[in-house]
Amino acid sequence: MYRFAFGLVTLGIAALLLGSPSARAQSDEYVPEELIDVDIVEHLEAQVPLDLTFVDENEQEVQLGDYFKEDKPVLLTLIYFNCPMLCSLVLNGMVDSLQEVDLKPGEQYELVTVSFNPEEGPALAKLKKQNYIKDFGVAGASQSWHFLTGEEPQIKALTETIGFKYQWNEERQEFAHAAAIFVITPEGKVSRYLYGVAFEPQDVRLALLEASEGRIGNTVDRILLYCYQYDPESGSYAPVAMNIMRLGGVAVIIVLAIILVPLWLRDLRRKQHKSAEEEGTGP
């Protein structure tokens, strides 16, 4: 029992390392043998095949493209429902983050969770959805968070497009995989990878805004997106000094204009009034 628990912790820690861009680059020599082929290879701008067919939690056959519509980006998670640890940590972390993001599921983004275990079916998907919708506790989540299962060819086509590599561990009877959530544009292109099991609300929010290309959010959001850019080294969004300086310069010009233009107009009116008086008293 203790050996099994220790093995789960080891796999979890290693998977988290594999899910971090900077840590992954430094830890190849320490990766256990069973995790050598487990990785996430970023395929930014890759087109997700939207014609892939899956089955939802209500046993309805659906196409992946059914959830990509209008101007809403999609938060995609690749898990398996019987995962003993890591998958739940990823979903828990995503839910915790989204609860602090003031974007509304269904109105401004969609959520799609796909099991990469072809042995799992709609019954498990439905149970998992019920549990997470209850924990999420956000209006509209039930209609906008979709839990899908599918057959091996469809699963492979999706995971290979995303760059999500996982392996079945026969001894432990479980999958080894990394931890991340994937942000997809409304057109179905891979926009951003967010790694780990805890996600900063600001990172999730900015990733959704970025994926929507300004079609969701407000003017302040667009300004924030201009001032923050994704840093692949840290795996999060960081302020861009040059853009902040440019924005500050524009702000200074606007403030000066607000102050100086009325003074200039008042001085102009004074000169016009004085000129009119001089003309009226002339010979």
Secondary structure in CASP SS format (residue, H / E / C, confidence):
PFRMAT SS
TARGET T0000
AUTHOR 0000-0000-0000
METHOD secondary structure of the structure
MODEL  1
M C 1.00
Y H 1.00
R H 1.00
F H 1.00
A H 1.00
F H 1.00
G H 1.00
L H 1.00
V H 1.00
T H 1.00
L H 1.00
G H 1.00
I H 1.00
A H 1.00
A H 1.00
L H 1.00
L H 1.00
L H 1.00
G C 1.00
S C 1.00
P H 1.00
S H 1.00
A H 1.00
R H 1.00
A H 1.00
Q H 1.00
S C 1.00
D H 1.00
E H 1.00
Y H 1.00
V C 1.00
P C 1.00
E H 1.00
E H 1.00
L H 1.00
I C 1.00
D C 1.00
V C 1.00
D E 1.00
I E 1.00
V C 1.00
E C 1.00
H C 1.00
L C 1.00
E C 1.00
A C 1.00
Q E 1.00
V C 1.00
P C 1.00
L C 1.00
D C 1.00
L C 1.00
T E 1.00
F E 1.00
V E 1.00
D C 1.00
E C 1.00
N C 1.00
E C 1.00
Q C 1.00
E E 1.00
V E 1.00
Q E 1.00
L H 1.00
G H 1.00
D H 1.00
Y H 1.00
F C 1.00
K C 1.00
E C 1.00
D C 1.00
K C 1.00
P C 1.00
V E 1.00
L E 1.00
L E 1.00
T E 1.00
L E 1.00
I E 1.00
Y C 1.00
F C 1.00
N C 1.00
C C 1.00
P C 1.00
M C 1.00
L H 1.00
C H 1.00
S H 1.00
L H 1.00
V H 1.00
L H 1.00
N H 1.00
G H 1.00
M H 1.00
V H 1.00
D H 1.00
S H 1.00
L H 1.00
Q C 1.00
E C 1.00
V C 1.00
D C 1.00
L C 1.00
K C 1.00
P E 1.00
G C 1.00
E C 1.00
Q C 1.00
Y E 1.00
E E 1.00
L E 1.00
V E 1.00
T E 1.00
V E 1.00
S E 1.00
F C 1.00
N C 1.00
P C 1.00
E C 1.00
E C 1.00
G C 1.00
P H 1.00
A H 1.00
L H 1.00
A H 1.00
K H 1.00
L H 1.00
K H 1.00
K H 1.00
Q H 1.00
N H 1.00
Y H 1.00
I H 1.00
K H 1.00
D H 1.00
F H 1.00
G C 1.00
V C 1.00
A C 1.00
G C 1.00
A H 1.00
S H 1.00
Q H 1.00
S H 1.00
W E 1.00
H E 1.00
F E 1.00
L E 1.00
T E 1.00
G C 1.00
E C 1.00
E H 1.00
P H 1.00
Q H 1.00
I H 1.00
K H 1.00
A H 1.00
L H 1.00
T H 1.00
E H 1.00
T H 1.00
I H 1.00
G C 1.00
F E 1.00
K E 1.00
Y C 1.00
Q E 1.00
W E 1.00
N E 1.00
E C 1.00
E C 1.00
R C 1.00
Q C 1.00
E E 1.00
F E 1.00
A E 1.00
H C 1.00
A C 1.00
A C 1.00
A E 1.00
I E 1.00
F E 1.00
V E 1.00
I E 1.00
T C 1.00
P C 1.00
E C 1.00
G C 1.00
K E 1.00
V E 1.00
S E 1.00
R E 1.00
Y E 1.00
L E 1.00
Y E 1.00
G C 1.00
V C 1.00
A C 1.00
F C 1.00
E C 1.00
P H 1.00
Q H 1.00
D H 1.00
V H 1.00
R H 1.00
L H 1.00
A H 1.00
L H 1.00
L H 1.00
E H 1.00
A H 1.00
S H 1.00
E C 1.00
G C 1.00
R C 1.00
I C 1.00
G C 1.00
N C 1.00
T H 1.00
V H 1.00
D H 1.00
R H 1.00
I H 1.00
L H 1.00
L H 1.00
Y H 1.00
C H 1.00
Y E 1.00
Q E 1.00
Y E 1.00
D E 1.00
P C 1.00
E C 1.00
S C 1.00
G C 1.00
S E 1.00
Y E 1.00
A E 1.00
P E 1.00
V C 1.00
A H 1.00
M H 1.00
N H 1.00
I H 1.00
M H 1.00
R H 1.00
L H 1.00
G H 1.00
G H 1.00
V H 1.00
A H 1.00
V H 1.00
I H 1.00
I H 1.00
V H 1.00
L H 1.00
A H 1.00
I H 1.00
I H 1.00
L H 1.00
V H 1.00
P H 1.00
L H 1.00
W H 1.00
L H 1.00
R H 1.00
D H 1.00
L H 1.00
R H 1.00
R H 1.00
K H 1.00
Q H 1.00
H H 1.00
K H 1.00
S H 1.00
A H 1.00
E H 1.00
E H 1.00
E H 1.00
G H 1.00
T C 1.00
G C 1.00
P C 1.00
END
